């Protein structure tokens, strides 16, 4: 599930902490265009895993993922939470291998996998998932 949160921030909520919230500087990035384009997706994925160079937005995203996982995205705004859900659903259902790699990258001890297990199960069953703070 870590990858889920990773992805949330991966494409929907690129940001760094600014006060009590992540920046909204990248909130208008078109997630659908990234998720539907293998070349673009691969570039962001390689940034997250350290296998490739990061764009400025990718570098910011990579920097906030650990905090977002730890705090259940407490500093995310509504648009970032919805983007997170979109990216998580995509990774879990369409990019399972990449999801696993991201889990291993950002959650080597399995702490967040346990924490977000029910959310992943809901995605696999086609049910809604709850991103803390969404309504």
Secondary structure, DSSP 8 states (H G I E B T S, - for coil): -HHHHHHIIIII----EETTEE--TTTTS-HHHHHT-HHHHHHHHHHHHTSS---HHHHHHHHHHHHHHHHTTTT--HHHHHHHHHHHHHHHHH-HHHHHHHHHHH-TT-HHHHHTHHHHHHHHTT-----TT--
